[in-house]
Amino acid sequence: MLRYMSGNLAKARQIGAELRKLRVEAGFTGTDVAEALGVQPSTITRWEKGERKQQPEDVKRYLLFVKAPEHMVAELVELAEADDTSPWLAVGLPGQRRQLDALLKVEATATSITAVSPLLVPGLLQTGEYARAIMRKGKVPERELHTRVAVRIGRRDAITRSKPAHLTALIGEMVLTQNIGGREVMLGQLRSLLDAAKMPNVDLRIVPNHTGWHPGLEGPFVLVQPEAGDPVVHAENRRSALFFHESEDVAAYTEAVEAVLEVAMRPAESAGRIEEIIDGLESTK
């Protein structure tokens, strides 16, 4: 079963992206839909960009006009009806895929991104080989593997575009010594982390194993500040994903980031630790 709760700006953008996709697939223009619904073409544009909250009845009329599948009508109307005071929760693979798409859109306009990642290299910094090894072990169907890896790598555009977001990556030390994909894959990933650490808009810090408890041990999350709008937090596990957007919730995660920063190594020390691990792996040839 697919369940959603709201996600404020991220939710509106997600609905808008789905509306536009279904319209294009059906062969209609925005003007066609505007005339059928009795609204201005600019209204359709704002709905599709997520710049205006879509009312459930408008979403339903839109979808019926473009002859969307019944399950899509039900899912998107349910999402539009969700209470905007709650986090947006996606349970199950279809929901997580839609929420990932929303995360990509938020990251695409971000001015800053903070990734707290105690167990794996953050998605924004993963190499294709590292991501592929994770997905294969996670039993991602082979037919989906190439696309899923490409999407993962595509997230890196947020920090490599002409006006990149500033990334703070707080990575658990144990991540450096894992054996994801084998020795060569790990060497490639560690070298890639070193390269990323040299980027002027990337602040990469390793969180030592000996620090004791800190909020990062509660699980990975990403804090994103969009160019326009309020910050959001994205957290996920194996079966579900969640967007937090209420100020109280975001503040709690912001405090968690500060606490993890207090125990993390400085950037130069972090790079040195990565180099030590690389040297150790290279010496075992």
N, C-alpha and C positions, 0 to 999 in steps of 0.2 A: 504493500500500500504506500502511496505517495502522500506525505503530509507536509504542509508548509505553514510557517508563521511569518509575519512580516519582516521586512528588512529596510524600510524607509526608502532612501534613495536607491539602494542596491535592488530592492524589490521592484521599484518602478522601472529601472533600467532593464531588469530581467524580463518583465512583462513586455516592455517596448521592443526588446530585441526579438522576442518570440513572435509578436504581432507582425513586425516587419518581415521576418523570415517566412512566415506563413503567407503573407500577402504576395511577396515576390514569387514564391513557389506556385501560387495560384495564378500568376500572370496579371495581377491588378496593379494599377498605379495608386499612389496616395490620393490623387484627385478622384479616382473611381470610388474609393472608400468614402471620401469626404462627401461626395454627392449622394451616395447611397444612405449615409447616416445623417445627412442634413447638417453638416458642420463645415467649418473652414478647413482648407488643406493644411493651413498652419497648425491647426489643432491636431490633425493626424501626425504631423511631423513631431510635435511636442510629445504626443503619446509614445511614438516609436523611439524617441531619444530618451524617454524617461524624465523629461523636463516638467511634465505635469502628471499628477496622480491620476491613474485611470480608474474610473468608477466601474464596478462590476457589471452594471447593465450595458455600459458602453463597450466593455471588453467582449461581452457576449454577442452584441449586435455586430461588432467588427468581425468576430470569428465566424459567425453564421454567414455573413456576407461573403467572406473569402473561402467558405466551405471547408473550414478546418475540421479535422477528425474529432469525433465526439469526445474522446478521452482528453484531447488538448483543450477543448472548450471547458470541460469540467475542471481540469487542473488549473487553468489560468484564471477562470472565474473565482475558484476557491482561493487562489493566491491574492487576487484583487480584493476579496472580501476580508482577508485576514486583518486582525487587530494591529494597528500600527504602534501600539504601546508594548508589544511583545517582540522578542527576538524572532528571527526567521530561521526556522528549523527545517532541514531537509533530511528525510529518512529514506534509505534505499538508494540504489545506484542511479535511477533516473533523476531523482531529486538532487543528488550530489552533483551530477553532471550539469544540471541547470544552474546550481549555485556556483560551481566552478566558473561557468561562463560569466556570471555576475561579478565574481572576484576579479576575473581578467579585465572586465570593463572598468572596475574601480581602480585597479592597479594602472591601467592605461592612462588615467588622468591624475595619478598620485603625485604629490610633491615629496612625500616621505613615506617610507615603509620600514617597519620594524618586524623582524622575524625572530621569534624565540623558538629554537629548534634543538631540544636536548637529545634527540634520538637519531636524527637523520640530517643530512645536509639540506638546508632550506631549498624548496622547490625552485626559487629564483636563481640559485647557484649550482644546481645539479647539472652534470654533464649528461649527454644523451646515453652513454653507456651505463652510467650509474642509475639513471632513471629506468632504463630498459631492464636492468638486472632486478630492480625492486619490483617492477610490474610483472616480470616473468614469475618471480617467486610468489607474487600476489595473485597468480593465476588469471591475469588479464588475457582474454582470448587473443591468439596470435594475429587474427585478422584486424584487431583493433590496436595492436601494439604500436605500429608506426605512427598512426594518427595521435595516439595518446602521448607518445614521447615528443612528437612535434609540438603539441600544445604545451607540454611542460617546458620545453626549451624556448618556445615563443614568449613565455612570461618574462624572459630575460630582457625583452625589449624595454620594459619599464625602467631599467637602469642603464641601458645603452643608447637610448634614443637621443636626439639632439638636445632636448631639455629633460635630462633624466631625473628620476626620483632619487632622493638620498636614501640609501639602504643601510640600516643598522642590523647586522646579522649576529645573533648571540647563539653560538653553537656549542653543544656539550662536548667536552674533551673526548668522551668515549666514542663519539662519531668518527674521530680520526683513526681509531684503531680497529674499527669494524672491518669485516671481510665481505663487503657488498660487491658481488660480481667477480671476486678474485683479485689477486695482487695487482695486475696491470690496470684493471678498472679503478681500483683505489688510488694507485699512483696518478692516473690521469685526473681523477677527481681532486686529489690534494693539490696537484700542480695548478689546477684551474682555480682552486680557492686562493692560492698565493697570487695568481694573476688578478683575481677580483679584488683582493686586499690592496692592490696598488692603485686601484681606480680612485680618483679624487672624491667621488660621491658614495663610496662604500666604506663603512666602518665595521670591520670584521673583528669579532672578539670571541675568544675561546673561554668557556666557563669550566674551570678545573674540576676534576672529580672529587677533590678533597674539601670542597667548600661546605659540605653539609647541605641541609635543606635550603631550598630557595624556590620562589614561585614557578620558575621554569620547569621544575620537576612535576608540576601538576599536569603538564602536557604542552604540546606545541601550539602556537597561535601566531597570527599575523595582524599587526595593527597598521592600518592604512589611513593616511590623511589625503583625501582627494583635493584636487586643485580648487574645486568648488563644493561646498557642503561640509557636513560634519564627519569626523573620523569614524571608522567602523573597525570592528574586530572580527576576524574569521578564525574559527577553531573547528577542527574536524577529528574524527576517529574512523575506525574501520567501517562503521555502518551508518554514520550520520555526520552532518556538518551544521554549523550554527553561525549566523551573523548576529553580533551585538551592535546596537546603534544608540541605545539610550545613554545619556551622558553619565549616569551613575555607573553603568556597566563598563563603559569605555574608560572612565576614571580608574576603576579597579584594575584594569589591565595596564593602564599607563603606570600606575604605582608598581605593578608587578615588574614592568620593564625596568624601572628605576632600581628595584631591589636586585634584579639579575645583573644590571650594570655594575652595581657595587661590588659584586664578587667576581666579575669577569676580568680576565687579563686585559692589559692595555693592548692596542693594535700591534705595536712592535713585538711585544712578548708573544702575542698570539701567532704572528707570522713565524717567529722563531720556533715555536712549538710545532707548527705544521712542517717546517723544514726538518726538524729532528725526526719526525715520523717518516718523512720522505727518505731521508738518509738511511734510516733503519730498514725500510723496505727495499731500497736499492742495493743495500749491502747483502741482501739474502739471495741475490741472483745466482 
